[in-house]
Amino acid sequence: METTVTDRFEVVVEGYQFIEAPRVSPEGDIWFSDLTGTGVHRKRAGHAAETMLPGRQWVGGIVFDESGMVLCSGRDGIAALDPATGKTRAILPEIEGSPVIAVNDMEADGWGGLFAGTIDFASIFETGGAPGPGTLFHMSAAGEVTVLRRDVIASNGFALSPCGKWLYHSETLRGIWRYPLDGAGRPGEGEVLIEMDDSDGMVADVEGNLWVAGWRTGKLVQFSAQGDLLRSLSFPYPHIVSLDFGADDPSALYIATGGNAENRGKGAILRMPVEIPGLAGARTRLDLLRSLSI
């Protein structure tokens, strides 16, 4: 399918290195991270972007909890941030007794918990060695962690189908996995639905179609729920990284971009209108945060 170059978007923020984890809060604020530039940031309407969690490395996922805390992935696992005070507390520093190098993308499961994946960013960004395999895991509202896979090459975006029967997981270098969910939201054995070697962030719309970011090609592609390619778009940015729909305006798709050595400062968030409304991510309801004093 031919890729269409589009200019149907507006720039929300720009000038960062490699923006990840765009999330629109229930209040309409846009949260995001700069994966390689460090830090978690917030853009409120009518205000300049502000740094909410300076110095945090490798944040690939942000999820809002019903307590008001903001869950931020990154180096050493997941941290809970209190936006009012700026204080944080580690809530997942290890899995099965082993320290977590980094957690990348995350997505609330609709039952109070979340799905997430680990990634060996230490090898990728620091030592230059071959990265070790990551895990795909689920954390329940009660805090129970279940490892679903231990052989993930590079864990990236998640999406849930509008019917609640499927979990989609983007694994870079392999593609989009689809896992059946039972009546309690527990996943069964998965299969590769879409082969795509640079799949990154991902969202679903109300008809079950998937929008997937292609980080290497710089393309934004849309697939049907059956995995058929529907559309391919490109933008004047070298990388398309992560995606989000906001509950305040599901007709707008938020697109995170990134730069590289030849194109610095190309990390931006774009807002693009879509014909089919999108599904906004759920919030978690973690028991340990309901009475947590940070």
ABEGO torsion letter per residue (X at the ends): XBBBBBABBBBABBGBABBBGBBBBAAGBBBBBBAAAEEBBBBBBGBBBBBABBGBBGBABBBBBAAGBBBBBEBGEBBBBBAAAGBBBBABABBGGBBBABBBBBBBAGAGBBBBBBBBAAAAAAAGBBBBBBBBBBBBAAGBBBBABAABABBBBBBBBAAGABBBBBBBGAEBBBBBBBAAGBBBBBBBABBBAABBBBBBBAAGBBBBBBAAAGBBBBBBAAGBBABBBBBBBABBABBBBBAABAABBBBBBBBBAABBGABBBBBBBBABBBBBBBBBBBAAAAABBX
